[in-house]
Structures are given as C-alpha cells and as structure tokens.
Amino acid sequence: MGKFKKGHKTNVGKSRSIETRAKISKSNIGKNLGKRKGFPRETEEKIVDLYNIKKRSLRTICKELKIHRISLKKFLKANGIKIRTSLEQRKVLKIPSWRKIEFSEDETKDILKMYDRGKSALEIGKKYNCCYVVILNLLHKNNIKINSTAFYHKIRGFESPHKIKISEMEGKKIMEMWNNGMSIIDINRKMDIFTGAIRRELDKNGITKEEIRKRKNSTNKKYGENHPNWKGGISFEPYGLDFNIKLKNSIRKRDNQCCMICGLHREKYYRAFDIHHVNYDKTCNIEQNLISLCHRCHMTTNYNRKYWQKFLQDLLNDRYCYKYSEVGEIILEF
C-alpha cells in the first residue's frame, strides 16, 4: 500500500522553536537566487548589486530595471534581504531631514523679503529646493503673520467663487435653461459660471435640492435603451463553451503577456488582461478572432466598432500573418 503502516508516527506538523527558525532562515540566504520564476538570473544579480552594494532605493531600482515594486519586495523577502525603511534609506544616502534644514542669515533675509512682496511659501520652497513646511516654520520663528489664500486671490486678481454675483440677465438665462430641462452641469458648460453660484440662483427662485438631484441623475446617467451605445442587448448574450481559461491563457502567451494596443506588460498591471473578440462575435472563439487587451483599451473598443475591427485585424495580420477579407471576414488556411 505504501511506506507507512498503521500507528506509524510522522514528523509532519512538528513545531520548531524561534531559534531554530532563525537558523534555517540564515542558512537559506542567497539559495533562492535563480530559482524564482519572476526574474531571470541577470536581473536578480543586478538587484542584489544595486540594493546591497550601491545602496539604491526601491524606486530607483524599479525605474532602472523596469520592474514592479511589489514583485521586487517579494524577491528580497524570499532571499532573506532586509528591506530598508524610508528613514534608513535617508541615513544611508546622507539626506538631511526637512526638520534639520537650516538657512544662513542672507538666505533668511531673502526669504522674508520675498514673502513680504507677495510670494507664497510654496513658490519660495521651489526656489530653495525644500518643502513649503520648512519655510512656514521659519516664518513662525521670526513671528511673521502667515497670509491666507484670500490674500493671494486679491493680489493675483482671482475672484472667490463664493462671492460671485450673478446679474439679472444671467439669472433669467439660468432659469430659462432650467425650465428647458437642462441640468446644473450643462448650464455650467454653456455659461462658464461656478456651479455653486447657479445653485444659489435656483434656491432664490424656490427650487429645492431634491429637484436638482433628480435632474442631475436623469440627465447624466443613461442606462439600457437610453444609452447612445445601445446595441440591442448584445452584452447579455452567452459566450461559447470553447471560451475557457486554457484558451485565454494561450492567447496571452501568444501576445507575450502584453496589451496589443498600448503595449503595457502584465508585470506593471494589477490584473490579468482581457481577451477581446475582434469581430464582436462571442461564439467565434478561434485564434484569428481573439486578442489580449488591458481593461482600459478594451473599454475603448466598444465605441467605433468598425474602426477597431479593421485596426485589430491589420495588427494581427502584421504580427501573425492571419488573413482577412475586405469585409472583415476571417480567411482560414488548411
């Protein structure tokens, strides 16, 4: 029957102490290099060189090697390499904390002059390559009153949206548009007036908030037959039985795990790519009619269907030498 007989005791599930676990983890450091499926051997060696020897941050390594941050962290944890915190990384690179930044007497005088002339803390921070909080702290130390946003609006000629006054002619136009069935957003697009000011004008004329909400939902959100892209309920039709996980994975492998429109790779995306039917027929589940796309590009193909069908068929023809007729029908070669 097998190796084990009745009553035989195995060591499966044996609990180990914390000391033995630590010893095992130390002995396994560096053994997993080259065994993980995520990266090839060359990139793994580069990661170890950049992170341990050159003391680069995770962000810089991701930019240089074009790797996702989560997969990089998983690789480092699997190989027993400790991930540095942001404070530890700052100490390694000898970057001073923003709380320890100090200005000379000449620099403080220049900063105070600039602030008196009407420049904000954010603009001064950009000039001195520091956070605006550093400059605000410096102003607090010198007992200088901090200007409000309204002060900067007055200097630069901006009018506060809460103080906008609507004339009688504009008020009449707003009410005419409202009575014709337009929403607040549509009125805003035509007249270029702040939406809060339009609401105040409607409140004066006795229109409640509930009426405004109903109008907003009815005009902006269109479902089913009222939607301009309605095709008679095609999306509710079932897929063919051949359209299974094996077929989807084979097409993703064929396309090198990339979106065929934007060229995005699977490592830099949060989910598996969608498999799109090129001629929009769900029952036609053959390689010549299927293509892998990211979700964003897949949504764009729902509009201008004739254009996207021709575009994707030309793309598959160039890449895999599939043949199609001028009308868009698939030509099979036996």
Secondary structure by P-SEA (a helix, b strand, c coil): cccccccccccccccccaaaaaaaaaaaccccccccccccaaaaaaaaaacccccccaaaaaaaccccaaaaaaaaaaabbbbbcaaaaaaaacccccccccccaaaaaaaaaaaaacccaaaaaaaacccaaaaaaaaaaabbbbbcaaaaaaaacccccccccccaaaaaaaaaaaaacccaaaaaaaccccaaaaaaaaaaacccaaaaaaaaaaccccccccccccccccccccccccccaaaaaaaaaaacccccccccccccccbbbbbbcccccccccccccbbbbcaaaaaaaccaaaaaaaaaaaaaaaaccccccccbbbbbcc
